[in-house]
Amino acid sequence: MTAAVDQRPTPPAEPPRRRSPWVSQLLRRLHWLAGILVGPFILVAALSGAAYAVAPSVERVLYADALTAPAEGTALPLAEQVAIAQDVVGDDAALSAVRPAPQSGDTTRVLFAADGLQESESRAIFLDPVSGDVRGDMTVYGTSGALPFRTAIDHFHRGLGLGDVGRLYSELAASWLGIVVLAGVALWIVRWRTVRRRQELVRPEMRAKGVRRLLSWHASIGIWVAVGAVFLSATGITWSQHAGQHVTDLRAALGWTTPSLTTDLGGAAATADPHAAHGGHGAGPAASGVDVARFDDVLAVARGVNVDVGAVEIRPPSAEGQAWVVQEIQRWYPTEVDGVAVDGATLEVVSRVDFADYGLVAKLARWGIDIHMGQMFGLANQIAMAAVALGIAALVVLGYRMWWTRSPYRGRPGAAPADGALAAAPWWGLLAVGAIGVAVGLLLPLVGWTLVAFVVVDGIVVAARTRAAA
């Protein structure tokens, strides 16, 4: 007797469960949370940065009297110009450097180290090089020679005018800006692949309403300023206290440092700071008994070696056994930062550094700094940097507007991207996120510390929402 055959239809196999898109979910959560918490710092840095970018052009108008020399004719020897400036300051300050007039119609700057000045600041006497008339007497800052207007913006941009403590704000903004922007670009790519109306992602949709219109503006502005924002973030990090030191250490370990002149007549090399234009160390006071007549002689020697532009700074030795330094300070294109060290007693060249001999990384660092400061390409550079900075500020404002419009505190759904992305991630995803988090935290300490704070805050928010829904 044969067994009965079960002729009931076999139920169809369940389709494989589709894994949730945890990466985009995690990026959306990170982009939202970091934007909400770090947004104010980025907004302040962006607005002050936009003001700083156009400040050089504003200074040319504000301080026209000090920067221009009306007299025509043959310039006085530098020794005479220095003597005139020394008579003005008397014993209140010590000579530190001279910047001859770069071209006809410009003034000479004689720099002094004086008590009461902040780091990288000097007292500058502006002289008509032909007549010797004093055209101005004010504080200048850094290698860029920033005047009081730009200096005030710079101090606020770098540290809210609070010194080293305030600089934590700018480091936080610079460190997180690049991460938030890159996460936003990744989300933009995901949205580009899934939406039908792609034009809303590259230009604002004027006919849209509510959150959709805000999102269209946010996405389209974001993708246009993304490259510039990441550039400002990367170059800004190099000036920061903690992450900047890590970058310096990494460059030193890899042999990517900027070449330095040997100023010690015994053979020791002087340190070179590529950030000197934006808050680097100013020239120290000259050693007592320096012969000011040597300014003309030393400059003549340098002109015969590698100094061939008008924008130069001549620094006398700050101690016995040190050489004079003539350094090109032309930060606009083409970059001219060649330098030469000269023995003041014998007028022999003891060291020279040419920008052409810089390594690629050192050149990129120089160019990146000068573009960041709006100096490389003049007014066009300033307008571009200001536009990017204002675009970043607009992204922050639009982001907050979207958050407020969909805020849970107003009882509206969708205030924040869904949580739980890591819970849905595969094991390799968890390892990858952990490794990236540790690497970023080591290079950018403030990101690491605040990331821990973000996780704690996010956990509290999720727990509170879960409890309220129970």
Backbone torsions as a table, in degrees:
resi	resn	phi	psi	omega
1	MET	NA	124.5	-177.3
2	THR	-84.9	149.8	-179.9
3	ALA	-75.3	144.8	179.0
4	ALA	-67.5	137.6	-179.4
5	VAL	-92.3	129.8	179.0
6	ASP	-75.9	109.8	-176.4
7	GLN	-100.3	16.1	175.6
8	ARG	-70.0	140.7	-177.6
9	PRO	-65.0	140.1	178.3
10	THR	-73.5	127.0	-179.1
11	PRO	-63.4	142.4	-178.8
12	PRO	-63.0	144.6	-180.0
13	ALA	-67.0	141.8	178.4
14	GLU	-67.6	137.5	178.2
15	PRO	-64.6	147.5	-179.8
16	PRO	-59.1	136.1	-179.7
17	ARG	-65.1	127.4	-179.3
18	ARG	-80.0	127.2	180.0
19	ARG	-68.9	134.9	-177.7
20	SER	-64.5	147.7	-179.6
21	PRO	-72.8	74.5	-170.9
22	TRP	-67.6	-30.0	-178.3
23	VAL	-65.5	-51.0	179.6
24	SER	-64.8	-34.4	177.8
25	GLN	-65.0	-41.6	179.2
26	LEU	-67.3	-43.1	178.5
27	LEU	-62.4	-40.4	179.8
28	ARG	-64.7	-41.0	179.1
29	ARG	-66.2	-42.7	179.9
30	LEU	-65.0	-46.0	-179.5
31	HIS	-59.2	-43.3	-178.7
32	TRP	-69.0	-50.5	-174.1
33	LEU	-66.9	-45.4	179.5
34	ALA	-65.2	-39.9	178.9
35	GLY	-61.8	-40.2	-179.4
36	ILE	-67.6	-43.9	-172.7
37	LEU	-84.1	-33.4	-176.7
38	VAL	-99.5	-10.6	-177.5
39	GLY	-48.9	-46.1	-179.2
40	PRO	-59.7	-38.8	179.1
41	PHE	-66.6	-43.0	179.0
42	ILE	-64.8	-38.9	-179.6
43	LEU	-62.8	-45.9	179.6
44	VAL	-64.1	-44.3	-180.0
45	ALA	-63.8	-38.2	-178.7
46	ALA	-68.0	-46.0	-177.9
47	LEU	-67.4	-43.1	178.4
48	SER	-68.9	-33.3	177.3
49	GLY	-67.1	-37.5	176.9
50	ALA	-63.3	-40.9	178.0
51	ALA	-65.1	-40.3	-179.8
52	TYR	-65.4	-36.4	-176.3
53	ALA	-60.1	-38.1	-177.5
54	VAL	-95.2	-2.0	-176.7
55	ALA	-60.0	-38.2	180.0
56	PRO	-57.7	-40.1	178.9
57	SER	-69.2	-36.4	178.2
58	VAL	-65.9	-38.8	-179.6
59	GLU	-63.0	-35.0	179.6
60	ARG	-60.4	-26.6	178.7
61	VAL	-88.9	-45.4	-176.8
62	LEU	-63.2	-38.3	-173.8
63	TYR	-116.0	36.8	-177.1
64	ALA	-59.5	-38.7	-178.6
65	ASP	-61.5	-41.7	-178.1
66	ALA	-76.1	-27.2	-174.1
67	LEU	-91.4	-15.1	-176.7
68	THR	-113.6	147.4	-179.4
69	ALA	-121.3	110.9	-175.1
70	PRO	-75.5	-24.3	-174.8
71	ALA	-68.9	145.8	178.8
72	GLU	-117.4	146.2	179.3
73	GLY	137.8	-162.1	-178.2
74	THR	-82.7	133.1	-178.8
75	ALA	-69.3	146.6	174.6
76	LEU	-68.2	152.9	173.2
77	PRO	-56.1	148.7	179.9
78	LEU	-59.5	-34.5	-179.9
79	ALA	-59.1	-40.7	178.8
80	GLU	-69.1	-39.9	179.2
81	GLN	-63.7	-41.9	178.2
82	VAL	-62.9	-41.7	-180.0
83	ALA	-62.2	-39.9	177.7
84	ILE	-61.9	-45.0	-179.7
85	ALA	-64.8	-38.8	179.4
86	GLN	-64.7	-35.1	176.9
87	ASP	-64.6	-32.5	-179.6
88	VAL	-69.8	-45.7	-174.9
89	VAL	-85.4	-23.1	-178.6
90	GLY	61.7	-134.5	-178.9
91	ASP	-93.6	9.2	-176.3
92	ASP	-78.0	-16.9	-177.0
93	ALA	-152.5	158.8	-179.1
94	ALA	-109.1	136.5	179.2
95	LEU	-57.4	137.3	179.8
96	SER	-129.7	-32.2	-178.1
97	ALA	-168.1	164.5	176.2
98	VAL	-133.7	136.3	173.7
99	ARG	-118.6	99.1	-179.9
100	PRO	-59.6	154.5	177.5
101	ALA	-54.7	122.5	-176.4
102	PRO	-63.5	-34.2	-179.1
103	GLN	-155.0	170.2	-179.4
104	SER	-59.1	134.1	-178.9
105	GLY	96.8	-8.9	177.2
106	ASP	-99.3	161.2	177.7
107	THR	-96.9	157.4	171.8
108	THR	-87.8	141.4	175.8
109	ARG	-110.9	123.6	173.2
110	VAL	-107.5	118.2	-171.9
111	LEU	-99.7	142.7	-179.5
112	PHE	-132.3	145.0	171.6
113	ALA	-91.8	124.0	-175.7
114	ALA	-132.3	151.9	176.4
115	ASP	-64.6	148.4	177.2
116	GLY	89.8	-7.6	178.5
117	LEU	-86.7	151.4	177.2
118	GLN	-81.0	171.7	179.1
119	GLU	-56.6	137.5	178.2
120	SER	74.3	3.8	178.9
121	GLU	-97.7	149.7	176.5
122	SER	-139.7	153.2	171.5
123	ARG	-87.5	126.2	-176.5
124	ALA	-115.3	131.7	171.6
125	ILE	-103.4	120.0	-178.3
126	PHE	-94.8	123.3	-175.1
127	LEU	-122.1	141.7	167.4
128	ASP	-72.6	116.6	-173.8
129	PRO	-67.6	-18.3	-178.7
130	VAL	-89.3	-51.7	-176.9
131	SER	-89.2	-22.3	-176.4
132	GLY	81.7	6.0	178.6
133	ASP	-68.1	141.0	176.8
134	VAL	-80.4	120.7	-177.0
135	ARG	-100.9	-16.4	-179.4
136	GLY	-173.1	159.6	179.3
137	ASP	-148.7	102.5	-176.1
138	MET	-155.1	171.3	-179.9
139	THR	-85.1	134.7	175.2
140	VAL	-119.9	161.6	-170.8
141	TYR	-135.0	129.5	172.4
142	GLY	68.8	178.6	179.4
143	THR	-66.2	-27.9	178.8
144	SER	-69.6	-13.8	179.9
145	GLY	68.0	36.3	-178.5
146	ALA	-60.2	135.7	177.8
147	LEU	-89.5	174.5	-170.4
148	PRO	-51.8	-39.2	-179.1
149	PHE	-61.2	-52.2	-178.9
150	ARG	-69.4	-33.7	179.0
151	THR	-62.4	-42.3	179.4
152	ALA	-62.0	-43.1	178.3
153	ILE	-64.7	-41.4	-179.2
154	ASP	-60.8	-46.4	-179.4
155	HIS	-62.9	-38.5	178.8
156	PHE	-69.9	-42.4	-179.4
157	HIS	-63.1	-39.9	-175.6
158	ARG	-82.2	-31.6	-174.5
159	GLY	-159.2	24.2	178.3
160	LEU	57.4	20.2	-178.5
161	GLY	72.8	15.6	-176.1
162	LEU	-107.2	11.4	178.7
163	GLY	74.9	-147.0	-175.4
164	ASP	-63.1	-34.8	179.0
165	VAL	-64.2	-43.3	-179.9
166	GLY	-66.1	-25.9	-178.9
167	ARG	-66.1	-16.4	175.9
168	LEU	-63.2	-32.4	179.3
169	TYR	-63.7	-47.0	-176.7
170	SER	-69.0	-33.8	176.9
171	GLU	-67.4	-40.0	177.6
172	LEU	-61.6	-45.2	-179.5
173	ALA	-64.0	-47.6	-178.0
174	ALA	-65.3	-38.9	-177.3
175	SER	-67.7	-42.6	-176.3
176	TRP	-83.2	-24.6	-176.7
177	LEU	-56.6	-50.4	-179.0
178	GLY	-61.2	-39.7	-179.2
179	ILE	-66.4	-45.6	-179.9
180	VAL	-62.9	-41.9	-179.2
181	VAL	-66.5	-44.9	179.7
182	LEU	-63.5	-38.8	175.6
183	ALA	-63.6	-40.1	178.2
184	GLY	-64.1	-40.1	178.0
185	VAL	-63.6	-41.4	177.8
186	ALA	-61.1	-41.7	178.1
187	LEU	-67.6	-34.8	177.0
188	TRP	-62.0	-41.9	179.2
189	ILE	-64.2	-43.6	177.8
190	VAL	-60.1	-45.0	-179.1
191	ARG	-66.8	-36.7	178.4
192	TRP	-59.6	-35.2	-177.7
193	ARG	-80.6	-13.8	-173.1
194	THR	-115.0	-23.1	-176.1
195	VAL	-92.4	157.6	179.0
196	ARG	-88.5	-38.6	-176.9
197	ARG	-90.9	74.7	-175.1
198	ARG	-68.7	-22.8	-179.1
199	GLN	-61.5	-23.4	178.5
200	GLU	-68.1	-15.0	-177.9
201	LEU	-91.6	-9.6	179.5
202	VAL	-119.9	-14.1	173.8
203	ARG	-147.3	143.5	-177.3
204	PRO	-60.8	139.1	176.5
205	GLU	-88.9	102.7	-173.7
206	MET	-71.3	-27.1	-176.7
207	ARG	-86.7	-9.5	179.9
208	ALA	-71.1	161.7	-179.2
209	LYS	-124.1	159.3	171.6
210	GLY	58.6	-138.8	-175.8
211	VAL	-63.8	-34.2	-179.8
212	ARG	-61.4	-39.6	179.0
213	ARG	-68.4	-42.6	177.7
214	LEU	-61.1	-42.9	-179.7
215	LEU	-64.6	-37.1	178.7
216	SER	-63.6	-44.1	176.9
217	TRP	-64.1	-44.6	-177.7
218	HIS	-62.3	-46.0	-177.5
219	ALA	-68.7	-43.8	-175.8
220	SER	-70.1	-41.9	176.3
221	ILE	-65.0	-41.8	-177.6
222	GLY	-59.7	-41.6	-176.4
223	ILE	-73.5	-27.4	179.8
224	TRP	-77.7	-30.6	-178.2
225	VAL	-101.3	3.1	-172.9
226	ALA	-58.6	-48.2	-177.3
227	VAL	-62.7	-45.8	179.3
228	GLY	-63.6	-37.5	-179.7
229	ALA	-66.8	-42.5	178.1
230	VAL	-65.2	-38.1	177.6
231	PHE	-62.8	-45.9	178.9
232	LEU	-63.4	-37.5	178.6
233	SER	-64.3	-48.8	-176.5
234	ALA	-64.2	-45.1	-179.3
235	THR	-72.9	-32.8	178.1
236	GLY	-66.5	-33.9	179.8
237	ILE	-61.0	-33.9	-176.7
238	THR	-65.5	-18.5	177.7
239	TRP	-90.8	-9.6	-172.4
240	SER	-73.3	163.9	-175.7
241	GLN	-71.1	-55.0	-172.1
242	HIS	-88.9	-56.6	179.4
243	ALA	-64.6	-36.8	-180.0
244	GLY	-61.7	-38.7	177.7
245	GLN	-66.4	-36.2	177.2
246	HIS	-64.9	-40.6	177.8
247	VAL	-63.0	-43.2	178.7
248	THR	-61.5	-44.5	179.4
249	ASP	-63.4	-39.7	179.4
250	LEU	-65.2	-43.2	178.4
251	ARG	-62.4	-40.1	179.6
252	ALA	-64.9	-41.2	-179.2
253	ALA	-65.1	-32.1	-178.3
254	LEU	-94.1	1.4	179.1
255	GLY	74.4	29.2	-176.9
256	TRP	-104.0	26.1	-176.1
257	THR	-76.6	163.2	177.0
258	THR	-82.4	132.3	-179.9
259	PRO	-58.4	148.3	-177.4
260	SER	-125.0	149.4	173.3
261	LEU	-76.0	148.6	172.0
262	THR	-92.9	107.6	-177.3
263	THR	-102.3	-17.6	177.8
264	ASP	-78.7	122.2	-178.5
265	LEU	-64.7	-9.7	174.3
266	GLY	-88.1	-7.0	175.0
267	GLY	114.1	-3.1	-179.2
268	ALA	-77.6	145.8	-178.5
269	ALA	-88.8	142.5	175.3
270	ALA	-83.3	153.6	177.9
271	THR	-80.4	145.4	177.9
272	ALA	-121.4	133.2	-179.1
273	ASP	-115.4	109.2	-178.8
274	PRO	-65.8	-14.9	-179.2
275	HIS	-95.1	9.7	-174.4
276	ALA	-58.1	-26.9	-178.9
277	ALA	-69.7	-20.8	-174.9
278	HIS	-124.4	53.7	177.2
279	GLY	103.9	24.6	176.5
280	GLY	-81.6	-174.7	-177.9
281	HIS	-78.8	128.2	177.9
282	GLY	-76.5	168.8	-180.0
283	ALA	-68.5	138.5	179.0
284	GLY	-81.2	169.4	-179.3
285	PRO	-64.8	146.4	179.2
286	ALA	-70.9	153.7	177.5
287	ALA	-64.1	149.2	179.6
288	SER	-63.8	143.5	178.1
289	GLY	83.7	10.8	178.6
290	VAL	-66.0	133.3	-179.6
291	ASP	-83.3	110.2	-176.2
292	VAL	-66.3	-19.7	177.7
293	ALA	-63.3	-20.8	-178.6
294	ARG	-71.2	-17.0	179.4
295	PHE	-56.5	-47.3	-179.5
296	ASP	-66.8	-41.4	-178.4
297	ASP	-65.8	-46.0	-177.6
298	VAL	-65.4	-41.0	178.6
299	LEU	-63.4	-39.1	178.7
300	ALA	-62.4	-40.8	177.4
301	VAL	-62.8	-46.1	-178.5
302	ALA	-62.3	-36.9	178.9
303	ARG	-62.5	-27.8	179.4
304	GLY	-85.6	-3.9	-178.4
305	VAL	-106.3	-75.8	-176.8
306	ASN	-146.6	5.4	179.8
307	VAL	-95.2	107.4	-173.4
308	ASP	-132.6	22.0	175.7
309	VAL	-122.8	166.0	-178.2
310	GLY	-79.1	-31.6	-176.4
311	ALA	-82.2	95.7	-179.2
312	VAL	-136.3	160.1	173.8
313	GLU	-126.5	132.6	179.0
314	ILE	-110.1	121.0	-178.7
315	ARG	-115.5	119.4	176.0
316	PRO	-71.9	162.0	179.7
317	PRO	-62.6	141.2	179.5
318	SER	-91.5	-4.7	178.5
319	ALA	-160.9	162.8	177.0
320	GLU	-62.5	145.6	-180.0
321	GLY	84.3	7.8	179.0
322	GLN	-109.8	153.5	179.6
323	ALA	-93.4	159.2	169.5
324	TRP	-74.6	150.5	179.3
325	VAL	-125.1	130.7	170.8
326	VAL	-117.3	116.6	-172.5
327	GLN	-123.5	126.1	172.2
328	GLU	-69.3	139.6	-177.7
329	ILE	-127.6	29.4	179.9
330	GLN	-80.2	104.7	-176.6
331	ARG	-93.2	-2.8	178.6
332	TRP	-96.0	166.5	-176.8
333	TYR	-73.4	136.5	-5.1
334	PRO	-77.2	142.0	-177.3
335	THR	-62.8	128.1	177.7
336	GLU	-130.5	99.5	179.6
337	VAL	-130.4	31.3	176.1
338	ASP	-64.5	153.8	179.8
339	GLY	-145.6	157.6	178.8
340	VAL	-145.6	141.4	176.0
341	ALA	-109.8	133.4	-173.6
342	VAL	-127.1	133.5	173.7
343	ASP	-71.3	117.3	-175.7
344	GLY	-66.7	-25.1	-178.0
345	ALA	-79.6	-41.4	-175.7
346	THR	-106.4	-11.9	-175.7
347	LEU	60.8	28.7	174.6
348	GLU	-92.0	143.4	177.6
349	VAL	-77.5	123.7	-179.0
350	VAL	-104.7	-16.4	-179.6
351	SER	-165.0	150.5	174.3
352	ARG	-147.6	148.0	176.8
353	VAL	-134.5	129.5	179.3
354	ASP	-115.2	137.1	179.5
355	PHE	-59.7	-30.7	179.2
356	ALA	-61.8	-23.6	-178.7
357	ASP	-91.9	-2.8	177.2
358	TYR	-61.7	147.4	170.8
359	GLY	-70.9	167.1	-176.6
360	LEU	-59.7	-44.9	-178.2
361	VAL	-64.4	-40.9	178.5
362	ALA	-63.3	-39.2	177.1
363	LYS	-66.1	-44.6	179.5
364	LEU	-61.7	-38.0	178.2
365	ALA	-63.5	-43.8	178.7
366	ARG	-62.3	-47.8	-178.8
367	TRP	-66.2	-41.6	-179.5
368	GLY	-61.5	-42.8	179.7
369	ILE	-62.8	-44.5	-175.6
370	ASP	-70.9	-35.3	175.6
371	ILE	-68.3	-42.6	178.1
372	HIS	-55.1	-38.7	-177.6
373	MET	-85.7	-1.5	178.8
374	GLY	76.1	25.7	-175.3
375	GLN	-104.9	-25.5	-170.0
376	MET	-62.8	-47.3	-174.9
377	PHE	-119.2	29.2	173.3
378	GLY	64.2	-139.4	-174.7
379	LEU	-60.8	-38.4	179.1
380	ALA	-60.6	-43.1	177.3
381	ASN	-61.6	-43.1	-179.4
382	GLN	-64.4	-42.7	179.3
383	ILE	-65.0	-42.1	-179.5
384	ALA	-63.5	-46.6	179.9
385	MET	-65.1	-38.9	177.9
386	ALA	-64.7	-39.9	179.9
387	ALA	-64.4	-43.2	178.4
388	VAL	-63.2	-44.0	-179.3
389	ALA	-63.0	-42.7	178.2
390	LEU	-67.4	-33.8	175.0
391	GLY	-63.3	-40.9	176.8
392	ILE	-62.7	-43.1	177.8
393	ALA	-60.8	-41.2	178.7
394	ALA	-63.2	-38.2	178.3
395	LEU	-61.3	-41.7	179.5
396	VAL	-63.9	-46.1	-178.9
397	VAL	-63.4	-44.5	178.9
398	LEU	-64.3	-38.6	178.3
399	GLY	-62.3	-43.2	178.2
400	TYR	-67.0	-35.5	178.4
401	ARG	-64.3	-41.6	177.2
402	MET	-64.5	-42.2	-180.0
403	TRP	-62.3	-43.0	-178.6
404	TRP	-67.3	-40.0	-179.2
405	THR	-62.3	-34.3	-177.5
406	ARG	-109.6	24.2	-174.7
407	SER	-65.6	136.9	177.5
408	PRO	-67.3	-23.6	-179.3
409	TYR	-71.3	-11.1	175.1
410	ARG	-104.6	8.7	174.5
411	GLY	78.4	20.3	-179.0
412	ARG	-104.2	145.0	-177.9
413	PRO	-78.8	166.4	174.5
414	GLY	71.3	28.1	-177.8
415	ALA	-65.4	-36.9	-177.8
416	ALA	-134.2	150.8	175.1
417	PRO	-59.1	151.0	-177.1
418	ALA	-60.6	143.9	176.3
419	ASP	-90.8	179.3	177.2
420	GLY	90.9	14.5	-178.5
421	ALA	-62.8	-42.7	-178.8
422	LEU	-67.0	-31.0	178.2
423	ALA	-64.9	-28.7	-179.7
424	ALA	-91.7	-2.3	-176.0
425	ALA	-79.6	147.1	173.9
426	PRO	-71.6	170.9	-176.1
427	TRP	-60.9	-39.4	-179.5
428	TRP	-68.5	-29.8	177.2
429	GLY	-66.3	-41.1	178.0
430	LEU	-63.6	-41.6	178.3
431	LEU	-64.3	-41.5	-178.9
432	ALA	-64.9	-44.9	179.3
433	VAL	-62.7	-42.3	179.0
434	GLY	-63.5	-43.4	-179.2
435	ALA	-65.6	-43.4	179.0
436	ILE	-64.1	-42.7	179.6
437	GLY	-60.8	-42.7	179.1
438	VAL	-66.5	-44.6	-179.4
439	ALA	-61.8	-45.7	179.7
440	VAL	-65.6	-39.7	-179.9
441	GLY	-64.7	-34.9	178.7
442	LEU	-71.5	-40.6	-179.5
443	LEU	-77.0	-38.9	-178.2
444	LEU	-119.1	85.6	-173.2
445	PRO	-56.2	-40.8	-178.6
446	LEU	-65.2	-31.1	174.9
447	VAL	-65.7	-43.0	179.3
448	GLY	-61.4	-46.5	-179.1
449	TRP	-64.8	-46.5	-178.0
450	THR	-71.2	-28.0	177.3
451	LEU	-63.6	-40.1	175.3
452	VAL	-61.4	-42.9	178.2
453	ALA	-62.8	-39.5	178.2
454	PHE	-60.3	-44.6	-178.9
455	VAL	-61.5	-42.3	179.0
456	VAL	-63.7	-48.0	179.9
457	VAL	-61.7	-44.4	179.9
458	ASP	-61.9	-40.5	178.3
459	GLY	-63.1	-39.7	178.8
460	ILE	-64.9	-42.8	179.8
461	VAL	-62.9	-46.0	-179.9
462	VAL	-63.0	-43.9	-180.0
463	ALA	-62.7	-42.7	179.5
464	ALA	-63.9	-40.5	179.9
465	ARG	-67.7	-40.0	179.0
466	THR	-64.7	-40.9	179.5
467	ARG	-65.9	-38.3	179.8
468	ALA	-68.3	-32.2	-179.7
469	ALA	-78.8	-15.9	-177.4
470	ALA	-74.6	NA	NA
